[in-house]
Amino acid sequence: MSDENENQYVVLARKYRPQNFEDLLGQDALVQTLTNAIKNNRLHHAYILTGIRGVGKTTTARLIARALNCTGLDGKGGPTIHPCGVCENCQAIAAGRHIDVMELDAASRTGVDDIRELLDGVRYKPTNARYKIYIIDEVHMLSKGAFNALLKTLEEPPAHVKFIFATTEIRKVPVTVLSRCQRFDLQRLSIDTLLTLFHKIVAAEKLEADEEALKIVARAADGSARDGLSLLDQAIVLGDGKIKTSTVSEMIGLADRAQTLDLFEQIAQGNMPAALNNVKEQYKNGAQPLVILQDLIDVTHLLARAKIVPETVNSDIMSESEKELCKKLSVAVSIASVSRLWQIFLKGLQELNAAPQPVDALEMILIRAAYASTLPTPKEILEDVKKNSSVDVSKTIIRPSVPQPAPQPVSKPVEQPVMQPQKEIRESSENVSGKGFEKPEEFVTYLEEHKKPLLLYAFKNDISIEQFQNGYIKFVLSEKASPDFEKNLKDALFEATGVAWVLESREGELGRTIADQENEVIEQNKRNIMEDPLVKTILNTFKGARIDTAVRKPEVLEEEKEPDLYEEVIPVYEEE
């Protein structure tokens, strides 16, 4: 039986499982924290490890157990970040047979009875080790009752007990448990880190491997060491001991990378016949439409990074063909086009998953992307119109119209309503000196800033002001105005200035309201824009276009600075 076990093949993920913290890749923060904790004798009683599958949660838990229970070569050592791997405790923990290190799979033992059974031994001291350690894998699978049964012991465990939890679903763990644990988030392994691991294993196994094949496996692993090693195992068997790029691509169902790069270039150049032939050829060779589209998204991202950060092209992660493509297209393709392709490809993922024939959906997505990639941006369109027109752009600056104050009507000698003596009006005006409003527009601004929409609307639409001065307003009141309008207006004015204003109102036909003035300014600005020579040229060039402009309050322009009309006015092209 022993000979049989010795001849049994051990998969790479188990054979090359880290045996010490130096072999634990990509988890520098965790190693540093534990190192400082052991050095300063500040060991926590409970740890929770979280991360995606295959980044080393269970392995790290066992390493922590070894670090805490290692006795060294002489049997007298204490907790250490460098377990010897030779002492009885280290060997027993590594083999998974240590009596004081108990592992529980919460996915298969989720009930409260399982936890009670586990905790029955907490009060007893360890038999051989320094600490009694409980490792619970996939802890989020425990039932609510099991978590509750664990809480009290987890909060105040005996000094000789340590808990180590591992989970891929940290959000499903109750906050009452999280608050009692020291949390470590194990990071995804980068492609560089995975490649380092693969090179080490390939050298140790004395295998032949294409560099591009290892990169494909590293990308497909998606940050998981176990996934990467499982794929590597499969590639070794499929290639009869040789890891070849063609074998790995076929195994994973990937499109040929060189063909994908050619496809992206054809799309970026709008060469649709060549792109369709490319897709047809790849599909015939076994490439999945979804994988082709995902590869195009990846290439789009690489190109965007190359345009923004040119140093990216020198990265060792990128193949020579990828570097050549990025150098070639980063000059020819604008960032706006790259962004447009990104949006189209991402939207295409949803369409591809819902389509009855994925390859047909892929072709339609690529047709859309190819034609969109060659479309000019609005800025390029405007520059082209400027270039091809005889308009002198320097003379096409439009200054916004400024609202004119309502004309003060000349009052006829009629009987004046006795509202308040003029002396009292003057006193009110003097009392609010420095705090009042000299113009209606100032009061409108106050209402906008203090968020009084109902009064603001009524003030602009339901009255026409005949006289406005600090402390006194004379106006015509609309029949549609609210009965409480004058009271609300007085209250707002008093709140703003601290004194009571005099309001003199009369009913009648409204004259020019503040809303009318604002609308006149808007319409005048629109007419000015329509008369601009360049805008006329644009409208004549693009039949059916209209002007969509957000009219804002005119601001005082510096005399030496001309306003940039073409940042304010954007033509919107519509088919009628």
Salt bridges, closest charged atoms under 4 A:
GLU22 OE2 - HIS82 ND1 2.57
ASP23 OD1 - LYS200 NZ 3.97
GLU103 OE2 - ARG62 NE 2.82
ASP113 OD1 - ARG116 NH1 3.86
ASP114 OD1 - ARG109 NE 3.68
GLU117 OE1 - ARG109 NH2 3.61
GLU138 OE1 - HIS140 ND1 3.51
GLU155 OE1 - ARG180 NH2 3.18
ASP185 OD2 - ARG183 NH2 2.99
GLU205 OE2 - LYS15 NZ 2.82
GLU211 OE1 - HIS199 NE2 2.92
ASP222 OD2 - ARG188 NH1 3.24
ASP227 OD2 - ARG53 NH2 2.79
GLU265 OE2 - LYS328 NZ 2.31
GLU281 OE1 - LYS284 NZ 3.60
ASP295 OD1 - ARG257 NH1 3.69
ASP298 OD2 - ARG257 NH2 2.75
GLU320 OE2 - LYS323 NZ 3.87
GLU322 OE2 - ARG219 NH2 3.56
GLU322 OE2 - ARG257 NH2 2.65
GLU351 OE1 - ARG368 NH2 3.00
GLU383 OE2 - LYS386 NZ 3.86
ASP392 OD2 - LYS395 NZ 3.94
GLU448 OE1 - LYS553 NZ 3.19
GLU466 OE2 - ARG506 NH2 2.51
ASP491 OD2 - LYS487 NZ 3.10
GLU495 OE1 - LYS452 NZ 3.53
GLU518 OE1 - LYS460 NZ 3.02
GLU520 OE1 - ARG512 NH2 2.73
GLU531 OE1 - LYS536 NZ 3.25
GLU562 OE1 - ARG399 NH2 3.73
GLU568 OE2 - ARG552 NH2 2.74
GLU574 OE2 - ARG546 NH2 2.90
